[in-house]
Amino acid sequence: MDQTDHKIQIFVTGGTFDKDYNYITGQLYFKDTHLHEMFKRGRCTLDIDIKTLMMVDSLEMTDADREIIIFNCKKCPYDKIIITHGTDTIVKTAAAIAAHNIDKTIILTGAMIPYAFGSSSDGFFNLGSSLAFVQTLPHGVYVVMNGKYFPWNKVVKNKKTGYFETPH
């Protein structure tokens, strides 16, 4: 086993996960990723490489943005990849990646509440779950939210509850 077998690539694309809150205007905005702080706070000892690809709200993500994500997944030397992504179009991006049959374990995760909101955010939990799942699931594309993993083609976001589930 060479060293690349253990390394985990993290691609940051934005989404609620990395939004900050402007206390004056009440608006959410992007500054920098919170992942470095999250891994430090979580006392993570895994070999991780973090690369920011973009910082966009998933509702504003374009097909060209998805092509950037796919290109980076293909050229990544590691076979374990986590992508932080906005939850509104996370399944659309997962489907776009899956269409390329990349022989790696690729997990997309996000948050309903920004990490910057502190203990009320689900981002920390979703990131931790993703780290566990990326190390144990076989190659494929998955969405990880709320402690569960879903194959890319067996998941929907329930717009009423805000939870991800398997479609009926």
C-alpha positions as CSV (number, residue, x, y, z in Angstrom):
1,M,0.0,0.0,0.0
2,D,1.4,3.4,-0.9
3,Q,0.8,6.6,1.0
4,T,-1.9,7.7,-1.4
5,D,-4.1,4.8,-0.2
6,H,-4.6,6.6,3.1
7,K,-4.8,10.2,2.0
8,I,-8.3,11.9,1.8
9,Q,-8.9,14.7,-0.6
10,I,-11.4,17.4,0.5
11,F,-12.8,19.6,-2.2
12,V,-14.6,22.8,-1.0
13,T,-17.3,24.2,-3.2
14,G,-19.2,26.5,-0.8
15,G,-22.8,26.0,0.2
16,T,-24.3,26.7,3.6
17,F,-21.4,24.7,5.2
18,D,-19.0,27.6,4.7
19,K,-21.2,30.6,4.9
20,D,-20.6,33.4,7.4
21,Y,-23.1,35.7,9.0
22,N,-23.0,39.4,8.8
23,Y,-24.4,40.6,12.1
24,I,-25.1,44.1,10.8
25,T,-27.0,43.2,7.6
26,G,-28.2,39.8,8.7
27,Q,-27.0,38.3,5.4
28,L,-25.0,35.2,4.8
29,Y,-21.8,35.4,2.7
30,F,-18.6,33.5,1.8
31,K,-15.2,34.4,3.2
32,D,-13.0,31.4,3.7
33,T,-13.6,27.7,4.4
34,H,-14.1,26.7,8.0
35,L,-12.7,23.2,7.3
36,H,-9.2,23.8,8.7
37,E,-10.8,25.0,12.0
38,M,-13.2,22.1,12.0
39,F,-10.5,19.5,11.6
40,K,-8.4,21.1,14.3
41,R,-11.4,21.3,16.7
42,G,-12.3,17.7,16.0
43,R,-8.7,16.6,16.7
44,C,-8.5,14.9,13.3
45,T,-5.4,12.9,12.8
46,L,-6.2,11.7,9.3
47,D,-4.0,12.6,6.3
48,I,-6.1,15.2,4.6
49,D,-5.6,17.6,1.7
50,I,-8.0,20.5,1.5
51,K,-8.5,22.3,-1.8
52,T,-11.0,25.1,-2.4
53,L,-12.5,24.8,-5.9
54,M,-15.1,27.5,-5.5
55,M,-17.3,29.2,-2.9
56,V,-20.8,29.3,-4.4
57,D,-24.3,28.8,-3.2
58,S,-25.5,25.5,-4.8
59,L,-28.5,27.2,-6.3
60,E,-26.1,29.4,-8.2
61,M,-23.8,26.4,-9.3
62,T,-23.6,26.0,-13.0
63,D,-22.8,23.0,-15.2
64,A,-19.4,24.6,-15.8
65,D,-18.8,24.6,-12.0
66,R,-19.8,20.9,-12.0
67,E,-17.3,20.2,-14.8
68,I,-14.6,21.8,-12.6
69,I,-15.6,19.4,-9.7
70,I,-15.6,16.4,-12.1
71,F,-12.2,17.3,-13.6
72,N,-10.7,17.6,-10.1
73,C,-12.1,14.3,-9.0
74,K,-10.7,12.6,-12.1
75,K,-7.2,14.1,-11.7
76,C,-7.0,13.6,-7.9
77,P,-4.3,11.0,-7.1
78,Y,-6.3,9.7,-4.1
79,D,-9.2,7.3,-4.2
80,K,-11.1,8.9,-1.3
81,I,-12.7,12.2,-1.9
82,I,-15.1,14.4,0.2
83,I,-16.8,17.3,-1.5
84,T,-18.5,20.0,0.7
85,H,-21.5,21.3,-1.2
86,G,-24.8,23.2,-0.8
87,T,-27.7,20.9,-0.1
88,D,-30.2,22.3,-2.7
89,T,-28.4,20.8,-5.7
90,I,-26.1,18.3,-4.0
91,V,-27.9,15.3,-5.7
92,K,-27.7,17.0,-9.1
93,T,-23.9,17.3,-8.7
94,A,-23.6,13.7,-7.4
95,A,-25.4,12.5,-10.5
96,A,-23.1,14.5,-12.8
97,I,-20.1,13.0,-11.1
98,A,-21.5,9.5,-11.2
99,A,-22.1,9.7,-15.0
100,H,-18.3,9.7,-15.4
101,N,-17.8,6.3,-13.6
102,I,-14.7,7.5,-11.6
103,D,-13.2,4.6,-9.8
104,K,-13.0,6.3,-6.4
105,T,-15.1,6.7,-3.3
106,I,-16.6,10.1,-3.6
107,I,-18.8,11.6,-0.9
108,L,-20.8,14.9,-1.1
109,T,-21.9,16.4,2.2
110,G,-23.3,19.7,3.3
111,A,-25.1,21.5,6.1
112,M,-28.5,23.0,6.6
113,I,-27.2,25.5,9.2
114,P,-23.8,27.3,8.7
115,Y,-20.9,26.1,10.8
116,A,-20.4,29.8,11.8
117,F,-23.7,29.5,13.8
118,G,-21.9,27.3,16.3
119,S,-23.4,24.3,18.1
120,S,-26.7,24.6,16.2
121,S,-24.9,23.6,12.9
122,D,-25.1,20.1,11.6
123,G,-22.0,20.7,9.5
124,F,-19.5,19.3,12.1
125,F,-21.5,16.1,12.4
126,N,-21.9,15.7,8.7
127,L,-18.2,16.2,8.1
128,G,-17.3,13.6,10.8
129,S,-19.8,11.1,9.3
130,S,-18.3,11.7,5.8
131,L,-14.8,11.0,7.1
132,A,-15.9,7.6,8.5
133,F,-17.9,6.7,5.4
134,V,-15.2,7.7,2.9
135,Q,-12.9,5.2,4.6
136,T,-15.3,2.3,4.6
137,L,-17.6,2.5,1.6
138,P,-16.7,0.9,-1.7
139,H,-15.9,3.0,-4.8
140,G,-19.0,5.0,-5.9
141,V,-20.7,8.3,-5.4
142,Y,-22.6,9.0,-2.2
143,V,-24.4,11.8,-0.4
144,V,-23.9,11.8,3.4
145,M,-26.2,13.8,5.6
146,N,-27.6,13.4,9.1
147,G,-25.4,10.3,9.9
148,K,-26.6,8.4,6.9
149,Y,-25.1,7.6,3.5
150,F,-27.1,7.3,0.3
151,P,-26.0,6.1,-3.1
152,W,-26.2,9.1,-5.5
153,N,-29.3,7.6,-7.3
154,K,-31.2,6.7,-4.2
155,V,-31.5,10.0,-2.4
156,V,-33.7,13.1,-2.4
157,K,-33.9,16.2,-0.2
158,N,-37.2,16.4,1.5
159,K,-38.1,20.0,1.0
160,K,-40.7,19.9,3.9
161,T,-38.5,18.4,6.6
162,G,-35.0,19.4,5.3
163,Y,-33.8,15.8,5.7
164,F,-32.3,13.6,3.1
165,E,-34.1,10.3,2.5
166,T,-34.5,7.4,0.0
167,P,-37.3,8.1,-2.4
168,H,-40.4,5.9,-2.0
